[in-house]
Amino acid sequence: MYHNPVLLKESVDGLNIKPGGVYVDVTFGGGGHSREILSRLGENGKLFAFDQDEDAQRNLIEDSRFTLIPQNFRFIKRYLRFYGVKKVDGVLADLGVSSHQFDEAERGFSTRFDAELDMRMNQSVGLSAYEVVNTYDENRIADILFQYGELRSARSIAKKIVEARSEKRIKTSFQLKEVLSSFIPKAKEHKILAQIFQGIRIEVNQEIEVLKEFLNQMPELLNEKGRLSVISYHSLEDRLVKRFIRNGMFDGEPEKDFYGNVSVPLKKVGKLIVPTSEEIKVNNRARSAKLRLATLS
């Protein structure tokens, strides 16, 4: 299967779908969430989906109510306007990398396969993991591994990468693993490599910037009582989503008025939702998923 959708029912339930409403699935992938949304829409409902990965085009849904936009969802307002849409009733985002992208060896996302260091979600643009690993200076690599990979040993890992590449370019995922093999304790190898790959991947795809740009557009895009449903897989993303829903900003605190009240664009709906142990048993990749719901305040 292309991608086993995580928290499928809960994330779509959270959109509180109106049969004639307009909805957006910004991470189409295998189309699992989109199909569930369409199953709840009436004949006048509309669903737009975004996916910048060419592979996702293969999963196109033949339905007159459905439109797939092959673009990065950071441009959500711009492309919806092209279709004459200024307001929507709900937006769903299932962040991170799809199972398909992890499982396609040549994409270079996974530590399990040997492949060229690519990691681009859109393979037609932008810099690849190869450039990050072989051209970024030591401080910049260290910052990426510390901020995005959440690695305490980021400085020494960066030093090791820069030393190794001065002798020979690091072209593949297994070469990168080999460079770091003497350095990573065997017992923690899988976890630390996953964090290193995560850090590089987030940099390559500008995932944090994309998420911020996307969230900043939600207050203007959502209709009154419109819903936002976001599934995240690591604490960096989840913290941004949580803070934006709570404060309408990513840093600092919102200003209070004379009476000590704050005005924020969104308000949370319900509590944090995580997968059941049954779902995690069936789909191991669900284990770190967190779903947050919000509506216009």
N, C-alpha and C positions, 0 to 999 in steps of 0.2 A: 504493500500500500504506500502511496506517495507520502502521506502524513496522517497520523492518527490524531484527530483534533482533541486537544486537551480541554477539560471543563466545558464540553460542548453545550450541554443543556443549561448549565448554570450561567455561562457567559451570554447565551442568546436569551434566556429567561430575563436576564438583567436589562436587556434592551426594551422590555415591556412593549413588544411589537404591536403596532396598530396595523390592521390589514391593508389600509390604503396609504401607509407611510412611506417615507424615503429613508433608506438605510445605506450605510457604507461599511464594508469589510475591508480594512486597509491592508490586511495581510492574507491575501487570497490563498496562496500555496496550493494545497490539494483540493481546495474548495469545500472542505467539510463544514466549516462554519457558515459559508455562503449558502450551501444547500439547505441547512437547517433554517436559516433566515427565510429563504424562499418558500419553504414548506409552510411557513406561518403567515406569509403575505397573501393578500387577496389579489384579484386580477389587475387592480389599479395600483398596487404597490410597486415600488422600484428599489432595486439593489444595485449599487455601484461597488466595484471591488478594485483594489489597487494591488499590483505586484510587479516589481521591477525585474524579477528573475524570468528569463526567457523560458525556462523549463515549465513554469507555471502556466504558460499559454496552452500547454497540452491538455490541461484540465478544464478548458473552457466549457461553460454550462450553456447548453442551447435552450434559452428561455427568453422570451421577448421582454421580460421585466428586468433582465440582467445585463449589465455593461461592465466589461473588464477594461480597466485603464492601465496600460503597461508602464507605470511610472512609480517613482519613489513617493511614499505617502507624505513626505515632508511638504509636497506641493498640493496637498488635498484641496484647499480652497480654490487655487488657480485652475485646476483641471475640472473640478465640479462646475465652476462658473462657465467653462467652455461648453458644458452640457446644459447650461441654463439653470443650474441648481445653486441657490444661495444659502438655503437652510435645509437641514436634515433632521430626522426624528431620532436617529441613533447612529453611533459609530462604535465598531468593534475592532480592537487591535490585539492580535496574538503575537507578542514580540519575540525577538530572537531568531534562531535559525531553525528551519523546518527539518523534520526527520530526513526528508529526501536530500536536502543539501548536505547533511551529515553523512548520509549513506552513499552518495555519489563520490567515489574515491577521488576522481580527478579534480573535484572542486577544492580540495585541500583544507576542508574545514575540520576534519577528524584526525585525532591522534592515532587512530587505528590503521590508517592506510598510508602508503607512501605515495605522495603526489607532489606536483609543483606547488610552491607556496603561492596560492592565489587568494582564496577566502573572500572574493568579491561576490556580493549578492547580485549585483548587476555586472556581468562579465564584459560589457561593452564600454564601460567608463571607469575612470578613477584609478588610483594606484593599488597595486596588489600587495599581498603580505611579503612577497619577495623584496619589494622596494623598501618596505618598513624595516625588515630584518637587515638588509644589506646597505642601506643608505642613510638611515636615521643616525644621528650621533648618540653616543652612549647615554648622555643625560636624558635625551628624549625617549629612548627605549625604556630606560629605567622608570621614567614618569608614567609611561603607558602601562607598564607591567604593574606598577604600584597602584595607579588610579583605577585602571580598567580590569586588571587581573587580580587586584587586591592581594598582591604578594608582598610579604614583608622583606623577602630576600631579593627584591627587584633590582637593587643596585649591583649586587654581585652577579646576578643572572645576565644583566645587560653587559657587564664587563666581559664576561665569558663569551657572549655572542660576538662582541666587537673584536676580541682577540682572535677568535676562530675565523671570522670572515676576512681578517687581514691576510690570512694565509690562503684561504680558498673560499670563494663565494658559497653561501648556503642557499641551495636551490630547491630542496624538497623538505617535506615534513619530517621524513626519517633522518635526513642530514641534521636538521635542527635538534631532533631528539638525541642523536648521536653526540652532538656538540655538548649537550647538557647532561648526558648520561652519568658521567663521573661525579657530577655535581649534585644530582638529585637522589635522595635516599630511596632505595628500592621500594620500601613500604609505602612511600607517599608519591611514587612516580606518577601514577595515573592522575591523581588530584592536582598535583603541581603543573603537569603538562597541560591539563585541561584549562587551568587558570592562565597559563602563558598563551595558549591558543586563543582563549577568550579575549584577553587583553589586546592581542594583535588584531583579531577579527573586528573588535569594536572600533579600533582606530581606522582600519581599512574602510569600513562601511559608515564611519562617522555616526555610529548608532546613538550616542548620547545627544549630539547636536540635532539629529533627525527627530528624536523623541521630544526634545524641548520645543522644536519648531512646530511639531504636530500638536502638542498639548496647548501651546499658546494660541492656536487657531480655533480650539474647541468652543470657547465662550461665544464667539461670533457666529460659528457655524451651526450650533445646536438650536433647534426650536425651543420655545418654552416647554418645559417638561421633557425635553429631549434627553436621551441617555448616552452615557459613555461607559463602555465596558472594556477594561484593559487587563490582559493576562501578561504577567512578567515572570522572568525565570531567574533573575539574579538581583541581589540587593541593591545594586546601583540603579537599575531601572525602577525597581519597586519604590525606592526612596523618592525618586523624582516624581513618580505618579502620585504617591501618597502626599508629598509636600504640595504639589500643584493643586490637588483636590482640596487640601486643607487651607492653603494660603493664597492660591492663585499666583504663586511665584516659586522659584527654585531655591533662592537664598534669602536669608533675612526673614523678617516678619512683616505682615501687612500693617499699614498705618491704622491707628484707632481714631474714631471721631471724638468729639467733645465728651460724649457719654461713655467712651471706652469700648464702643462697638466696632467691629471690623466688617468691611464689605468685601466679600470674595465672590468670584464669578460662579464657582461650582459648589455643590455640597454633596457629601458622600451619601450613598444609598446603602443601607445595611452594613454588615460587618465584612471584614476580609474573608474571602472564600478560598479554601485550599482543596485539592483533590482528596477523595476518600481513599482509604487503604486499598479498596477493591480496584479503583481506577489505576493506582500506582502499580498494583500487581500486574494488571493487563498491559499498562504502558509506563515503563520505567521512567521515561522522559518527563512524565507528569510530576515527578517527586518534588521538584523545586518550584512548581507553578503557584502563583498567587494572583487572585482575581479581585480587582477593585472596581466598584461601580459608582458613578456620580451622575448628577443631573444639574441643570441650570438652577442656581439659587434664586 
